[in-house]
Amino acid sequence: ICMDMTMLDVTGLDVKAGDEAIVFNQEHTIMQLANDINTIPYEILTNISQRVKRVYFYE
């Protein structure tokens, strides 16, 4: 049971532990993700655990 983690099946992909994983960005917005899983963006953002490393990019 994982209360604050998400697991993805990356079988067949050339990835390793520590690789960057982009959950949402300008091409794949949080609005699209929320629509795909029948929720609202606020719910997604408030459920990201404090244990998740955050990297912010400013333009």
C-alpha positions as CSV (number, residue, x, y, z in Angstrom):
1,I,0.0,0.0,0.0
2,C,1.4,3.4,-1.0
3,M,-0.4,6.3,0.6
4,D,1.6,9.1,-1.1
5,M,3.5,7.5,-4.0
6,T,2.7,6.9,-7.6
7,M,4.1,3.9,-9.6
8,L,4.4,3.8,-13.4
9,D,5.1,0.8,-15.6
10,V,8.2,1.7,-17.5
11,T,8.9,-1.7,-19.0
12,G,10.7,-1.4,-22.3
13,L,11.8,2.2,-21.7
14,D,15.4,3.2,-21.3
15,V,15.1,4.6,-17.8
16,K,16.9,4.2,-14.4
17,A,16.4,5.4,-10.9
18,G,17.1,9.1,-10.5
19,D,16.0,10.0,-14.1
20,E,13.8,13.0,-14.5
21,A,10.1,12.4,-14.7
22,I,7.8,15.3,-15.8
23,V,4.3,14.9,-14.6
24,F,2.9,18.1,-16.1
25,N,4.3,21.0,-18.1
26,Q,3.2,23.4,-20.9
27,E,2.5,20.5,-23.3
28,H,0.8,18.3,-20.8
29,T,-1.0,20.6,-18.4
30,I,-2.3,19.9,-15.0
31,M,-5.8,20.8,-16.4
32,Q,-5.5,18.0,-19.0
33,L,-4.3,15.6,-16.3
34,A,-7.2,16.5,-14.0
35,N,-9.7,16.0,-16.8
36,D,-8.2,12.6,-17.7
37,I,-8.6,11.4,-14.1
38,N,-12.0,13.1,-13.5
39,T,-10.8,15.6,-10.8
40,I,-9.7,19.2,-10.4
41,P,-6.1,20.6,-10.6
42,Y,-6.3,21.7,-6.9
43,E,-6.8,18.1,-5.8
44,I,-3.7,17.0,-7.7
45,L,-1.5,19.7,-6.3
46,T,-2.6,19.4,-2.7
47,N,-2.0,15.6,-2.8
48,I,1.7,15.9,-3.8
49,S,3.5,14.8,-0.7
50,Q,6.2,17.0,0.9
51,R,8.6,14.1,0.3
52,V,8.5,14.8,-3.4
53,K,11.5,16.9,-4.6
54,R,10.4,20.0,-6.3
55,V,12.3,21.9,-9.0
56,Y,10.9,25.2,-10.1
57,F,11.8,26.8,-13.5
58,Y,11.1,30.5,-14.1
59,E,11.2,32.1,-17.5
